């Protein structure tokens, strides 16, 4: 084992010695090596092309409830780094450590993407992106384009004072394509965002979608801005996934909750959050999704967790510390963006389970409403959230009517989840974008949903 | 570093440039009013840019152990890279700017802990139920830049930051307050931050029903940054202008904004975290007017973008992930003649916005924004009457800033990079559930 860091050939021995030598309630070490390729186009110009490699690690130690964290690029003197993390933890700790113990695990896990992007030549990537760029730029009335492509291959070693030793390898790929149309000082954009576990095939047949995206940007120039008001809205699976992640997912992350008594009361298990049809799941075990893994960054196996079942709160996402403090089982959701950061509670692949309604059933009976698709982004303060649609249409008398400019939807999580009154039958997972929290962004996650209908949703506009 | 340059030359590069940044940061982190974690982060990035057969190649790594791989990757990337339309700078005399303080480097962790705890206790004296997260951090970064034309730059920079966020929950209502400061020198007065947060708590004590319709909206400096900075930084970015995606492209010399509005980028302000003697390509820092009395004056450039645009770099080639690109250093707004009290006094019905959430996640190229009023208050007959919720404010940056209701006379630093006064937009759309 440990072919990853040849200069750390005696890593296992070093860790074994350190376990004997150091006094702490718990400590862990992460080592990481990542290679990545990024290609960016701005208009016809290739803006940048680069190949990067990074390696480093960190040590995190727990003493009497206090944490010390040391991160580094230089792998030498690992023992000193463990000692420093413990010393910092000692300065902080004044209580009794609460941390769910785990049996030691020794494992190696690597998921290989079908067409591994990190093994393809630069020309293959560049040629495909140029095809897409050509489609956008040849669309009449398009002013310019932005294409950002990134693939990476990351290998990690995790070891801790309990005797666990885990090596994992994970690929990643993200592509964002933006078409920009302009009429005088009016600039409109439409975008397409995709991701995968490093499988290049996932992005290699987008020609049709790219053309539609470019045409959409042009259509926005003559589309009206909606009037700011409350509407009945139908969200497509992509935007409903973002909604699930922002409006509810973050609230189920226990590090927000575990030290906050009033919030614990609000987030008590069995509380009703939505109607009987609403089931929300976080699942790290779905093969080949960006948010999946076998072990989290505290060495806990990833799992499938129901957060909401039949409308009631039934679970939440935990690290080993939040689980211990809330006296609930750990869920394997402690994740770090990379070795510069300590693991914090994060989502993996989060989605709403499908029900029996077809889209046309959900549309019928809406006299005036809004159909929103695709996303620009989303954010939350736990109670309040916003998410922005990349595409929007009026619904009139149960039919999709005229195109609107992209818009922002906002709401209060408690009221809005209760206002979901229909859930579709067409679950789709979306792998574009990434999640930001505590300065750690973009973390690979995916989210999904079938079409959903929300009553009384507040929309910004004219 | 010299070895990397000579190896790149031997591998056929006409020109090469190595950028090395070494940083050490120490932070103390408080959660739920208590000290939770101490962090020490040491990081290094070495970035190589080569020009081979007139094309640019780039690679980076986090150690100096493998020169060969670094050079090979950059040379490989250069086969496909963009055509270089600039020359790396040779010997340059750099302006003086103060951005290093030894006392930051030596400031004890224990003192950082006591700063954060006194900040939290002063807030909890005001509101005992407030649950606070706080972070105090200090860092020192050494920058080294060397190129094959004899260009050479080296400096050290310190950074000190102090921030607090408080949450107050009553039933299902969540109130978020907070502020932060950062500087190259020690921040010895946490009371400035606690004062600002106490003002937020005072203003939010009562709740009010938001008005609906097109009404005046005042943005505090924090509010202004949350709503307007992302679209403005994009619009003045030379790259965005060059590709035709900036609404301000081709408008240099035209009056686009309110005549009271002046804005400039300045990388030579002593102790500002965004300051530097030279940018990430070794071009001297400078003050660049962006808006002067409402007139668009300049855009921000790095070397390559300036070359493509047929102009010169403004010294804004800022490295992010190792690669230089045009970016703001520090943005400074000129102040106006109305203080915040008068501004509020002059509004019959409207809002005062401290934070607009999600406003940056819209069509920032076009300047259309729309966000949830995460922290904001209703103004009625010239007085703040309470905090509003479930409220969305929408508009267009260019329309909103074309005719201001008023421009504030007192500006402050927000996040260490932007110096802004409050502004009053005469006419924005407010939507609300009440």
Interface residues (C-beta under 8 A of the other chain):
Chain A: X42 X43 X45 X46 X47 X48 X49 X50 X51 X52 X53 X54 X55 X56 X66 X67 X68 X69 X70 X71 X72 X73 X74 X84 X88 X89 X91 X92 X122 X123 X126 X143 X144 X146 X180 X182 X185 X186 X187 X188 X189 X225 X228 X229 X230 X259 X260 X262 X263 X266 X340 X342 X376 X377 X378 X379 X381 X382 X383 X384 X385 X386 X387 X388 X405 X406 X407 X408 X410 X411 X412 X414 X456 X458 X459 X460 X461 X462
Chain B: X31 X32 X35 X36 X37 X38 X39 X40 X41 X42 X43 X44 X56 X57 X58 X59 X60 X61 X62 X63 X69 X73 X74 X76 X77 X79 X80 X81 X82 X109 X131 X167 X169 X170 X172 X173 X174 X176 X239 X242 X243 X244 X245 X246 X247 X248 X251 X308 X321 X322 X323 X357 X358 X360 X361 X362 X363 X365 X366 X367 X368 X370 X371 X372 X374 X389 X390 X392 X393 X394 X398 X429 X430 X431 X432 X433
